[in-house]
Amino acid sequence: MPLQLREFHPFQAAGRRFVYLVPSAAVFALDDTASAVVDALDRGPRTRSQLVDELSNRFGRSELEETVSELLGARTIGEAVDGTEPLSRNLPPVPFPLTTLVLNVTNKCNLSCTYCYEYGEDRIVDTRDGKQPAFMSEETARQSVELMLRESGSNKVAHLTFFGGETLLNFPVLKSTIAYARRRAAEMGKEVDFSLTTNGTLLRPEIIEFLAENRVGVTISIDGPREIQDQFRVFHDGTGSYDVVAPRIRELLRRHRTRPIGARVTLTSTTSDIRRIFRHLTGEIGFWEVGFAPVTASPNRLYAIDEPGFDHVLAQFRELAGEFLDYAIADRHHGFSNVRDTLEEIHKGASKAYPCGAGLGLLGVSTGGDVALCHRFAGSDAHKLGSVGDGIDRRAQSDFLARNHIADKTDCSKCWARPLCAGGCYHEAYTRYGATTHPNLHYCEWIRGWTDTCLQIYGEISERNPKFLKQFDEPGGL
């Protein structure tokens, strides 16, 4: 039976050839013998004996036989078949253990960010219709905790995240919920990890003290230095927020040292100077890490990023990723979380049937107690998966998982980057295309370019400082 190349993405790093095996999401370095076998099959299918005969003038026969067996075992090569191998459509078991629950404790915010996906022009849920209360009650929050612990299965640690609106507008419920969750988890032999996202405007001393004492993970939504931050992240009267949040964030970073504090930046068509933003937030403000995300918006919005804009963002990502590599080789911390998160997925062999845990291991809860795919869909009747009072609607959950599997995204079936992308964010797809099932085609070239960059960095680190990658073998390692 003739042999042929299987599906993989080739790349080079540290002077060596590597392949990223798409079906298994594994990374392999090719030695000279393996490279010769791959190159021979790249010219067309050959039988095993033909391969050995053709290359025996350069390599020993036993070495060639062993290499062919290794490549077959790794599925870099395989028996020649007509057409492409169909994607596996194995659905996850339902119920699936819940790992993270995101509570939208309020749908109110003291800022009026132009691009906000929750209150802006592209919002999915209109919180002004009064169907959902402005603030989550203490009772709803406690019901949410009970749901989370009950559905966490055998997991010893459950993750509870507080979100908004501006999360800290409902600090009393956040505070009481943490105490309740910690007590109930202890009674069940579990632990709860707490985190929240905030715009930083309400970080008063007593709140900072509470967050530090209770080891609450904090992510700050901030876009950069004053002139960048104040373009979109403004109060309702149009006043910029930088001068309010900067000193409060610095005080949070000074006092809260029990966990690293990260920043989350929204990139737009006019605020995309990534290196400058990164330097300011890490060097001048003092964040441990910074993550960047393009704005979620319909393409006709003035702040939406167009194709040349994505090219510009990718070029800057690559420059900053190169700096990350230099730090990694020197065993130094670098706070560019986008590259770190991708390296961790590569190292762990992530091969996704779904782009994220939404609707599976992660669920969102609206202020009124409706359970949704994630916090971005909280309060949407079309994306409801039950309630904290009645529990998770397993039929709705199963239907969602069946409809959104990557095997049904025909545009993704031949993409080598699909193990890490799986079609992209559901919320982005719904905003752009009107359906969670639609792959984010406007991101495709960007995703492939960024994944290739991270693979090269992974290969460089694996050859030049492999011990750096051991941090990814530990949960939450830094």
Beta strands, then each sheet from edge to edge (+ up, - down):
strand 1: 3-5
strand 2: 8-13
strand 3: 16-21
strand 4: 26-30
strand 5: 77-79
strand 6: 100-104
strand 7: 157-163
strand 8: 191-198
strand 9: 217-221
strand 10: 262-267
strand 11: 289-294
strand 12: 362-365
strand 13: 370-372
strand 14: 384-387
strand 15: 391-392
sheet 1: 1+ 5-
sheet 2: 2+ 3- 4+
sheet 3: 11+ 10+ 9+ 8+ 7+ 6+ 12+ 13- 14+ 15-
end
